[in-house]
Amino acid sequence: MPQQPAEASAKTRRHASHTIGASGNGLNQYVAAVTTTDAATPTETDDLGRGLFGAGIAVCAWSVGTILAKGIEMGGIAIGAYRFWIFGICLVIWMRVRSMPISARVMRKSAWGGLALGADIALFFTAVKETSIVNATIIGSLQPILVGIIAAKFFGEKIRKQDALWSLVALAGVVVIVASSADNEVTSLRGDLLAAAAMFSWGGYFVASKQSKKEMSPTEFTAGTSLWTAIICTPLGFIFGQDMSVPSVKNLGLLLVMIAVSGIVGHSLMNWSLVRIPLWVGSTFTLLIPVFSALLAWLFFDEKLLVIQAAAMAVVLGSLAVIVRGQSSAKTNPLPAKQSTSS
């Protein structure tokens, strides 16, 4: 999604703030200026609101992608290869039309994000073939713990105690959901372990996405990582003996829907949103994925949805609603200058 000049300016201020927070007292001469511009203006508050809304839509789109993967009669790695070749090439063409051709620098700078996303795609879509959709998505949604630690240590993001508490409440809700489906006949230890490995890779992708904002636009990052993911998944598909032949009409149709929903809406919108919201908040939003995935699996694949799971979903949604409201309040009522310079 193209980046507007005003948004680029806001991004510069936010990244300057993160850099200063991580660099120590040696840059104190810049802190006062950043603190002044970081006061909540109507434009910045609206920008945060758009970022939160965009992240919410993105994770809902990823939930749809999870369901579509279950219905595609292809191996998980083959799905990733075809999905990201088509998506990546379409993005490159779109960028070329808009006079923003992808460069060697973009490919080089997006490599780590592409490696992480490629590993996540290969592992996750293989996991959902061997375990329940609920288990795979719940295990993957535990990555906010990892990302929260990284965001605080390396990006200087300050997580308020009440936000951390509500995040833990939401995580408790997802644990209840996965524990309640433990006796489901479609679960397997191997599938759960694959989902856990995908979770670490997924966390790495979020970190790479946040870091990339200093080097390229969200559209460039999305295009670069998509091509790297396709490059990674293609040989892995052959190595692991998956059928890499041209998809059937049915499978191709589902792939195109997945590209439109999970790719254009999901990845593009999340990368756009991470410019505007804290990394840990974007990561925490992924807790919505199991909620919508479980509901869709119940509707389309007759997977069981127990009353306790429904209650846990309500807990997750309620906790995230409190976090979103707290973020909006924090931006509207910023911390005093002395406190904000330490974050």
N, C-alpha and C positions, 0 to 999 in steps of 0.2 A: 504494500500500500504506500503510495508516494508520501513523502514527508514535506509538510508545509514550512515556510520560513519561520513563522512564529513558533512552531513546534520545535524546530531545530534549535532556536534560541533558548527555549525552555530546557531542551535536552542538555545543551552546553552548560547551563547553570546547575542542573542536577548532577551531571557527571563531575563538574568541578567540585561540588559539595562532597560527593562520595570520595573523590581523590584526596581532598584535603583531610577528610575524616580518617582516611587510612594512612596518611603520610606523617602524622605527628605534628609537633609544635614548630617544625622548621618552616611551615608555610603560614604562620599566623598572620602575616601581613595581608593575606587574601581572605581570611575567615570573616572579618567584619563585612567585607563587600558581599560575600555570599550570603551571610546571615540577613543582610538588608534586602537583597533581591529575593530571598526565599520567603519573605513575608507573603501571606496568602492574599494574592490578588484574585479578583473574580475570574480572570482568564485562567490562572493556574488551578484554581479550585474546579473550574469546569473541565480542565484538562485531566485532572485526577479522576473526576467522575466519569469521563469518557473512557479512561483507561480501565477503571474498575468494571464498567459495563462491558467493554470489549473483551476483557479477560473472562468474564462470566459466559458470554456468548461462545468464546473459543473453546472452553472446556465442554460445553454442551455439544458442540460440533464434534469434538473428539470422541464423545460417548457414542454418537451415531456411527463413527468410523469403526469403533469396536464391534458393534452389532453387524455392520456390513461385512467385516472380515470373517465373522462366523458363517455367513451365508455364501461366501465366495469359495468355489470348489478348486482351490489352489493352495499350494504350500505357503506358509507364512512368509518365507524369504522371497518367494516368487511374487507374492502380493506387493511386498515392499519395493522390489526392483521395478516392476511395471508401473506401480503407482507413482514413484518418484521420478522415473524417466519421463513419463508423460507430463507430470506436474512441472518438473524442472525445465523441460524444453518449452512448454507453454509460457512459463515465466520469462525465459530468455527472449522469446519472440516478442512478448509484450513489452519488455524493457527496451528492446531494439526499436520497436515502433515509437516508443516515447523518447528516443535518442538517449537512452541510458544503457549502452551495451555492457554486458558483464565483462570484467577485466581479469587478467591473471592475478592482480593484487587481491581482488575480491575472493577468488577461488583459494588463494593461499591463506588469507585471513579467516575464511570460513571453514577451513579444513577440520579444526578440532570440533567445531559444532557438528559438522557433517559426520565425523567418525562416531561421535556420541549418539547422534540420531540414527545413524545406520545400525549401530549395535542394538539400540533400543527397539527399532522396527523389527529387526530379524529375531530378536529374543522374544519380544512381546507377542507378535503375531503367531509365532510358533507356540507360545505358552497357551494362548486362547484355543488352540486346537487340541490341547492335551488336558486342560483343566477348565473349570467353569469360568464364564465371563466375570462373574462377581469376584471370585478369588483373584483372578489375574489383575483386574482393575483396582481392587482394594489394596493388594500388595504394592502395586505401582504407585498408589496414592500416598503411601507412607514417605515418599521422597521429600515432603516439606520439612521433615526433621533434619535431613541431610542439608537441604538447601538453606534452611534457616540458620544453621551453624555457619555455613560458608558466607551467607549474606552479612551476618553480624561481624565475622572475623575479617573478611577480605573486602567487603564493600562499605563497611562503616554504617550499616543500617541498624537503627535502634528499634528493637521490638519491645513494645510496652508490656508490662507484666500482665495486664488484663487481656491483651491480644494473644500472648503466649498461652494463657490459661484457656481461652476460648478455642485456640487451635488444638490444645490437648483434648478438650471436650469433643471437638469434631473428630479427632483421631480415635478417641474411645468409641465414638459412634460407628466408625468404619470397621473397627475391630469386632464389634458386636455383629455387624452385617456378615463379615467373613466367617466368624465363629459359628454363626447360625446356619451357614451353608456347608459346614465341614463334612456332614454326612451325605452330601449330594453325590450321586453315583458318577458324575462326570469329573470329579476332582482327582488330582494325582500329585504326588510329591514332586515328580520331575517337572511337571508344568508349573507348580508353585515356585520351584527354584529358578526356573527360567524367568518367571515374572519378577523375582527378586533381583536377578541380574539386570533385567531391563530397567528396574527402578533406579539403580545406580547410574546407568547410562542416561536415563531420562533426566536425572538431576544434573548431570554434566552438560546436557544440552541447554538447560535453563541458564546455567552459569555462563556458557559460551554466548548465548543470546544476549544476556545483559552486558557482557564485556564488548560485544561487537559494536555496540552503539557508538563507541569512540572512533570506529574505523569505517563504518559503512551504514547505509540506510537499511531499515527493516526489510525492504523488498530485495535488496542485494543479498542480505544475509539469508533470507528464505530461499532465494534462487540458488545460491552457492551451496547451502547445506542439502538442498534437494538433489542437486547433481552428485554431490559426494555420497549421499545415501544410496542413490541408484548405482553408482560405481562400486560401492562396497557390497551391496546385496546381490548384484549380478553374479560375480564369481562364487560367492558363498552358496547361491542356489545350485550351481552346477556341482560344487564340491560335496554338498550334502544330498545330492541325488534328487533334487526336486525337479518337477516338470517345468521347464522354462520355455515351453513352446508358446505360440501366440494364444492368448486366452480365447475361450469361446465367446459367442455373442452375449450370452447371459453374464458371464464373468466380467467381460469388458464393460458391459453396461453398469454393473455394480462398482467396478473400479472407477469409472468416470464419476459416478455419484459420490464415491469416497473422496476422490480428488477435489470435487467441487465443495463438499461439506468439510471434511477434515483438513484438506490442504488450503484451499482459498480462504475459507472462513476460519478454520482452526489455527493452523500454523501462522498464516499471514497476520491474522488479527491478534494473536497472542504476542508475536514479535513486535507488532505496532504498540500494543498495550504496555509491554515491559519498559518502553521508553518513559512511560508516564506514571508508573506505579512502582513501589518497592519490589525487589526480587522475591522476598519471602512471601509477600501478599499474592503475587502471581502464582507462586508454587503452591501456596495454601488453597488457592482456588481449584486446584486439581482434585480436591476432595469432593467436588461436585460430580466428577466422572463416575464413580461407583454408584452414586444415587441414580443418575439417569441411565447408566448402563444396566443396572439391576431392573429398573422399571421397563426398559425396552426389551430386555431378555425375557422378562415375565410376559410381556405382550406378544412377542414374536416367536420365542423359542420354548415357551411353556416351562421355563425354569421356575422353581418354587420361589415364592416371595412370602415369607412368614410375617406374622403380625409384629414380632419383635424387630424384624428387619425394617419394616415400615416405620416403626417408632424411632429406630436408630437413624433412619434417613431424615426424619423430622429434626432430630438433634443436630445432625450435620448441617442442614440448611439453616436452622436457627442460629447456630454458632457462627457460621460464615456471615449471616446477616448482621450480627453484632460487630464482627470485625470490620465489615464494610462501613457500617455506620461510624465506628470509631475512627477509621481512616479519614472519613469526610470531616468529622469533628476536629480531628487533630490538624487538618489543613486549614480549616476555617479559623481555629484558635491556636496558632502556632506557639511553640515554646518560647520563653524569654531568650534573649540573645545569648546569655551566658550558658544556658543549658544546651541550646542548639549547636553551639560550636564544639561540643564534646561528642556529638553523635557521628 
